[in-house]
Amino acid sequence: MTKIAIALFGPAFAAWLVGAAAAEPLKLDFSNDRVGGDATSFVNVVGVWRVESEGDNKVLAVDGRQWKEGQTSAGIADKARTLYGERYAEFLDRVQAFAYFPYTVAKDIMDFRDGEISLRFKGISGRIDQGAGILFNLQTNGDYLALRANPLENNLVLWKFEKGRRSSVKWIRNTPTPTRTWHDLRLRIEGDKVEGYLDGHRYLEHVLPAPVTGRIGLWSKADSYVYFDDYTVTPSASR
């Protein structure tokens, strides 16, 4: 599969996202990142995220073994500015007050609406959780949505985080997701309609109160130690 270099992002990327006439997929690639460092295509907000190696491949890992609830990622003020510029203050205040779940944000994707977001994940360890999720609809006030799979629970859940509180929007049980195995997670968005796929099977459908708009990224929970790879964003051709 063709990989698009992170160096090509920036103003040209914004044009890609708005136009998207050809609906070309954009894959965030870790191959040029330093093992042990941050992924250059993501901005870590809460939790411990770093690039690791699995054989000859580089992946992005969330390491809940080294994280306690309430801890933001290092240098959060500068990272908030990177994401929201002059509007960073409200986002920073909310993140610092409600750093309950680890997440990292795709750096150069400012407003994703219609299309698909997909990734591969592998649960490595975690006694409480092995949560692997797609973060979306992230707002400047810190509210967001997340589609989450969990190898320890074999379920797929659409979560809402609003005003510092998390609640389930839709819960699908009996979704086989064995640990230490790579799985495919895919989110499809069309206005206010959301579909969730796990290993190619559509398990979840839901209509939200309003159309999706905002930043996107990766989400996790508690003591989860999970690998992520092949984060791919495909805008709708109709946009």
C-alpha positions in Angstrom: 0.0 0.0 0.0 1.3 3.4 -0.9 2.4 5.6 2.0 2.3 9.4 1.9 5.2 11.2 3.5 4.3 13.4 6.5 6.5 16.2 4.9 3.9 16.8 2.3 1.3 17.9 4.8 0.5 21.5 5.7 -1.5 23.9 3.5 -1.6 21.4 0.7 -3.1 18.9 3.1 -5.9 21.3 4.0 -6.7 21.6 0.3 -6.8 17.9 0.1 -9.2 17.6 2.9 -11.6 20.3 1.6 -11.6 19.3 -2.0 -11.2 15.5 -1.8 -12.6 15.1 -5.3 -10.7 11.9 -5.9 -11.2 10.6 -2.3 -7.6 9.6 -2.2 -6.7 7.8 1.1 -4.1 9.4 3.3 -2.0 7.1 5.5 -0.1 8.4 8.5 3.2 6.5 8.4 5.6 5.9 11.3 8.4 4.5 9.2 10.6 7.7 9.4 9.9 8.3 13.1 12.5 7.5 15.8 11.8 4.5 18.0 11.2 5.7 21.5 10.1 9.2 20.4 6.8 10.9 19.4 5.1 10.2 16.1 5.6 13.3 14.0 2.1 13.0 12.6 0.3 13.0 15.9 0.2 15.4 18.9 0.1 13.6 22.2 -2.5 15.1 24.6 -3.1 12.7 27.4 -1.1 9.6 28.3 2.2 8.0 27.2 2.4 7.5 23.5 5.6 6.6 21.6 6.9 4.9 18.5 8.0 1.3 19.0 9.2 -1.4 16.7 7.6 -4.8 16.0 10.0 -6.8 14.0 10.9 -4.7 10.9 7.8 -2.5 11.3 7.3 0.7 13.4 4.1 1.2 15.3 2.6 3.8 17.6 2.1 2.4 21.1 0.1 3.7 24.0 1.6 2.5 27.3 -0.8 2.7 30.2 1.6 0.8 32.4 3.4 4.2 32.8 0.4 6.4 33.1 -1.9 7.5 35.9 -5.3 9.0 35.4 -5.1 12.8 35.5 -1.7 13.1 33.8 -1.5 15.0 30.6 1.2 14.4 28.1 4.5 16.3 28.5 4.5 19.9 27.1 0.7 20.0 26.9 0.5 23.8 26.7 2.7 23.9 23.5 0.8 21.0 22.1 -2.5 22.7 22.7 -1.2 25.7 20.7 -0.1 23.4 17.9 -3.7 22.1 17.6 -5.7 25.2 18.2 -3.5 28.2 17.8 -4.8 31.3 19.5 -7.9 29.4 20.7 -5.8 26.9 22.7 -6.7 28.2 26.2 -10.1 26.7 26.5 -8.9 23.3 25.2 -5.9 23.4 27.6 -8.1 24.1 30.6 -10.4 21.2 29.8 -7.6 18.8 29.1 -5.9 19.6 32.4 -9.1 19.3 34.3 -10.4 16.1 32.7 -7.3 14.0 31.7 -9.2 10.8 32.3 -8.4 8.9 29.1 -5.2 8.7 26.9 -5.5 10.2 23.5 -3.4 11.6 20.7 -4.5 13.9 17.8 -3.7 13.8 14.1 -1.5 16.9 13.8 -2.5 18.2 10.4 -6.1 17.1 10.1 -8.0 20.1 11.4 -11.6 19.3 10.5 -12.8 15.8 9.4 -16.4 15.4 8.5 -17.5 12.8 5.9 -15.6 9.7 5.0 -13.7 6.9 6.7 -11.0 6.5 9.3 -9.4 3.1 9.7 -6.5 1.6 11.6 -5.0 -1.7 12.8 -4.5 -2.4 16.5 -3.1 -5.1 18.7 -3.7 -5.4 22.4 -0.4 -6.3 24.1 -1.3 -6.1 27.8 -3.6 -4.5 30.3 -5.3 -6.1 33.3 -8.1 -3.5 33.5 -8.4 -2.5 29.8 -6.9 -3.0 26.4 -8.8 -0.2 24.8 -8.1 0.8 21.2 -10.2 3.6 19.7 -10.7 6.1 16.9 -11.1 9.6 18.4 -13.3 12.0 16.3 -15.4 15.1 16.6 -12.9 16.7 18.9 -13.9 20.3 19.8 -11.9 23.2 21.2 -13.8 22.8 24.5 -12.4 19.2 24.8 -15.6 17.3 24.0 -15.2 14.4 21.6 -16.6 11.0 20.4 -14.7 7.7 20.2 -15.3 4.3 18.6 -13.6 1.8 20.9 -12.8 -1.9 20.7 -11.5 -3.9 23.7 -9.9 -7.4 23.5 -10.6 -8.0 27.2 -14.3 -7.4 26.8 -15.0 -8.4 23.2 -17.3 -5.4 22.6 -17.5 -2.4 20.4 -18.7 0.9 21.9 -19.4 4.4 20.7 -18.5 6.8 23.5 -19.3 10.4 24.1 -17.0 12.6 26.3 -18.9 15.9 27.1 -18.2 18.5 29.8 -15.7 16.2 31.5 -18.0 13.1 31.7 -17.9 10.0 29.5 -21.1 8.1 28.6 -21.9 5.3 26.2 -23.9 6.2 23.1 -24.2 2.7 21.7 -22.8 -0.7 23.0 -22.4 -3.8 20.9 -21.5 -7.0 22.6 -20.1 -10.3 21.3 -17.5 -8.9 18.9 -14.6 -11.5 19.1 -11.3 -9.6 19.5 -8.6 -11.9 20.8 -5.6 -10.2 22.4 -2.1 -10.2 20.9 -3.7 -10.4 17.5 -3.9 -7.6 14.9 -7.4 -6.4 14.2 -9.0 -3.8 11.8 -11.1 -1.0 13.2 -13.0 1.3 10.8 -15.3 4.3 11.3 -17.5 5.5 8.5 -19.1 9.0 8.8 -21.8 10.6 6.7 -23.1 13.8 8.2 -24.7 12.7 11.4 -24.6 9.0 10.6 -21.9 6.7 12.1 -21.0 3.1 11.3 -18.5 1.0 13.1 -16.6 -2.0 11.6 -14.4 -4.5 13.3 -12.4 -7.0 11.2 -14.5 -6.1 8.1 -17.9 -6.7 9.8 -20.3 -3.8 10.4 -21.4 -4.1 14.0 -22.6 -0.6 14.8 -24.9 2.0 13.3 -26.1 5.2 14.9 -27.5 8.6 14.1 -26.0 11.5 16.1 -27.8 14.7 17.2 -25.6 16.7 14.8 -23.2 16.2 11.9 -19.6 15.3 12.8 -16.9 18.0 12.5 -13.6 18.4 14.3 -10.2 16.9 14.8 -9.5 13.2 14.9 -6.9 10.8 16.4 -6.4 7.7 18.6 -8.0 6.9 22.0 -7.3 4.4 24.8 -8.1 3.7 28.4 -6.6 2.9 31.8 -3.6 0.5 31.9 -3.9 -0.5 28.2 -0.7 -1.3 26.3 -1.7 -1.3 22.7 0.0 -1.1 19.3 -1.6 1.0 16.5 -0.6 1.0 12.8 -2.0 1.9 9.3 -4.0 4.9 10.4 -5.8 5.9 7.2 -8.1 8.8 6.5 -10.3 8.7 3.4 -12.6 11.7 2.7 -15.9 11.2 1.0 -15.8 11.8 -2.7 -19.1 13.7 -2.4 -17.4 16.5 -0.5 
